[in-house]
Amino acid sequence: MTLRRTAVALPLAGAILSAGLLARGLIPSGDRATAFETGASVVVGLALLGFVLLARPAATISLAIALTVFSTHWSDMGVPVSLERVVLVIGIVTGLVRARQAAPDHRLRTRPIHWLLGLAALYALISSIVTGTIGQTAATYGLLDRFGFIPFAMLFVAALVFREPRDRNLLLGTLVALGAYLGLTALFETVGPSSLVIPHYINNPLLGIHQDRARGPFLEAGGNGLALYMCGVASIVAVFTWRDRRWRIVAFVVAALCALGVLFTLTRAIWIGAIAGSVLALLGVRSMRRFLIPALAVGFVLVLGALATVPGLQSQVNKRTSDQSPIWDRNNSNRAAERMVQARPFVGFGWGRFPTDSADYYRQNPNYPMTLVAEVHNVYLSNAAELGLIGGGLWLLALVAAIGGAVFRRGPPELDPWRIGLIGVAVAWGVAAASEPGGVVMPTLLLWTWAGVVRGEQDIGRA
């Protein structure tokens, strides 16, 4: 499949998937509908299984990344298993096997960064075992996703799976299609009609949080905003790399739609991260500095136009910018985490222990009310409180080394747009991590996958 056909096929596949979800949402309830949905689920499941077994590993992993937007909410759609994990495992295994068969003289070289990641993962695993949280659902999935066992692996695997241009284009097309879906969903959540918000569990006020914002399939506005920004950056990369002018226009429209979606999430940390990531990505590369003023101008026009035309958006933005309760939550949990670090600075309280051990470390501040939360809204402090300065430091060092190594080491010119995009993605993720719990799967997985793509040839050598 040529790059041009791939660029056409993946956005089309995303549209077909959205149409299928829309049809499912419009089916009336009842016994016949249940029987139909059961049969349709079997057919779709078999088709998906056939796809992941026969498709290129790059396509399988790209699909898995897209499916992570529904992570932890499959049951809300009547699906009994976490499809994204099944698809991702198959993609990783087939990717390693097929890469070795296609190029037996090539192998992945273990670099110091891989050993550092392994050491950080081993430390966190031992901490969880020693403190008895290894069998707890939240702690276990936190190790896999938030701390990053699976994202760590993707840094390693992505260098092989996405080393060819057509494979990178598969990922790029998937992210553009995903950005179109998330952007349209955010638009429909904000301006309506709500009947077009698919899947319908997004509209359920009894599920998730942030019911008054664009929260998407994540049911959480911060994670949705970060995913929208990352897909928007991928769309800009497509604008600079796709050859077909028509699809470059489509990618630019998707990028604008994602930018509006970020606004509709009404999440200050995401706004700050998106602005900082975009500015630093453009300023950090000399050839891109000429685009800074036009980019800021386009963003200003989009925001001003949305505030002027979307009913009630201006008042919602004003309400969010003046809302102090989220700041109080973060101040209280951050101060509690800091006291926990002071109490056990080196090894911490153990992975997954903050929800049970933090109550004794909250203090009433005379300037704002005391509130308790189950998670620290700061990934860095959370790791330091639970793993101590040793484990938290290992994780932070690995993060900086992996992302920094991908950004600052020179690589093939065709990877330059990806490298510039990684700056924006990493900065936005880093800002969000300072004010969010980091529990949403997709942004962290995509960050490390993106870094693996950019590292590319750095980690591949001849046997």
Secondary structure as GFF3:
##gff-version 3
##sequence-region A 1 463
A	DSSP	alpha_helix	3	26	.	.	.	ID=ss1
A	DSSP	alpha_helix	31	54	.	.	.	ID=ss2
A	DSSP	alpha_helix	57	67	.	.	.	ID=ss3
A	DSSP	three_ten_helix	68	70	.	.	.	ID=ss4
A	DSSP	three_ten_helix	75	77	.	.	.	ID=ss5
A	DSSP	alpha_helix	83	102	.	.	.	ID=ss6
A	DSSP	beta_strand	106	108	.	.	.	ID=ss7
A	DSSP	alpha_helix	112	131	.	.	.	ID=ss8
A	DSSP	alpha_helix	137	141	.	.	.	ID=ss9
A	DSSP	pi_helix	142	147	.	.	.	ID=ss10
A	DSSP	alpha_helix	149	161	.	.	.	ID=ss11
A	DSSP	alpha_helix	165	191	.	.	.	ID=ss12
A	DSSP	three_ten_helix	194	196	.	.	.	ID=ss13
A	DSSP	three_ten_helix	200	203	.	.	.	ID=ss14
A	DSSP	three_ten_helix	216	218	.	.	.	ID=ss15
A	DSSP	alpha_helix	221	241	.	.	.	ID=ss16
A	DSSP	alpha_helix	245	264	.	.	.	ID=ss17
A	DSSP	alpha_helix	268	283	.	.	.	ID=ss18
A	DSSP	three_ten_helix	286	291	.	.	.	ID=ss19
A	DSSP	alpha_helix	292	309	.	.	.	ID=ss20
A	DSSP	alpha_helix	313	322	.	.	.	ID=ss21
A	DSSP	alpha_helix	325	343	.	.	.	ID=ss22
A	DSSP	alpha_helix	354	357	.	.	.	ID=ss23
A	DSSP	three_ten_helix	359	361	.	.	.	ID=ss24
A	DSSP	alpha_helix	379	408	.	.	.	ID=ss25
A	DSSP	three_ten_helix	413	415	.	.	.	ID=ss26
A	DSSP	alpha_helix	416	433	.	.	.	ID=ss27
A	DSSP	alpha_helix	441	455	.	.	.	ID=ss28
A	DSSP	three_ten_helix	456	459	.	.	.	ID=ss29
A	DSSP	beta_strand	460	462	.	.	.	ID=ss30
###
